[in-house]
Amino acid sequence: MKKILFCLMALFLFTAAIAQDNSKKKLVFNPKNPVYEVAATCGTCMFKMEGKDCLLAIKFNGKNYFVDGTGLDDHGDAHDKEGFCNAIKKAKVQGSVVGERFLVTYFELIK
């Protein structure tokens, strides 16, 4: 009986582990949507926005917005010497403001 319970518990945990969605939504350039050139950085470290963690933010139309759809570490180590927590970078983005956040559908750093 203990072996059956152990097998059922292991099967349950295995099923729960593989059921997690680990896929990342790929950001794709859409030539039909406008492209904005923005300043991108860590909102809490560099833009001094309210927040408990380091989060990617952009300056769009003169206002700072936290970004949904991509994150700091998706573009290198945020705490590196030239990372988002230590530098403000230029980026090309597509997306829109939703509430108080910017929902990005495309994000590319400008070198």
N, C-alpha and C positions, 0 to 999 in steps of 0.2 A: 504494500500500500504506500509506503514511504517513497519507493522508486517511482510509482505512478504519479504521485504528487510532485515529486522533484522534476520529472519529465514534463508534466503539464506547466509547471512554473517556468521552466527553462524555455519551453515553446512560447509561452505568453511573452516573456521578456525579449526573446528573439524577434517575435512578430512586432512588438512595439518598437524595437530598435530600427528595423528596416522600414517601418511605416513613416518615419520622419522624412520630411521634404528637405533634402540637402541641396537641391538644385537652385542655382542663382539665376535670377532673371537677367538675361543678356541685354545690355543697352545697345540699341541699334539706331544708327543715323537714318533719319527720314528726310529726304530732300524736299518734301512738301511742307515741312514745319520750319518755322524761323529758328535761326541759330543765334544765340546770344553770347557775347564775349563778357565774361564776369571775372571777378576776383574770387578765388576759392581758397579756403584755409580752415583751420580748426576754429569753430565759432566761439568756444569757451576760452581758448588760449589766446587767440589773436584778435578776434572781434569783441571780446569781453561780453559775450552774450550769456544770459542766465542758463546754467546747466550744471549737472553733477559730473558728467563724463565728457571726454573729448568727442566731439561730433563734427562732421563735415558741414560747412556752411558756405554760402555764396553771398556776394553783394550784388543784388539785382534791382535795377531802377532806383538806386540810392538807398535801399533798405536791405538789412541782413536777414537771411532766411536759413534755417537748418534744412538739410537736404535729405529727402527720402528717395530710395532707388539705388544708391551707391553709398559707400562709406569711406572713411579715412584710409583704412588699411587695404582697401581695394586698389589703391594707387601708390603703394609703397609703404614703408614704415613711417607712420605719422610722427614718431618721436626721434627720427633721424635728424641729423644736422640740417638737412634741406627738406625735412618732412613738413606736413601741414601744421604741426604744432609749433614750428619754428620759422615758418616762412609763408608769405602770401603769394599764391601762384595765379597765373591767368589760365582760364579754361574756356572751352567752347561747350555750351550746353543747349539742350532742347528740353522743353518741359513747360510746366505751368505752376503758378502759385495756387495751392489748395489750403485754405485756411491760413495759418501762419507758417506754413512750410512750403518748400519748393519740391515738387514731384518731378524728378529728372527722368527723361526717357533716353537721353544720350549725354555722355560726359567725356570730354577729351582734354587733357592738359596741353597747353601751348608751350612749346619749348623755347 
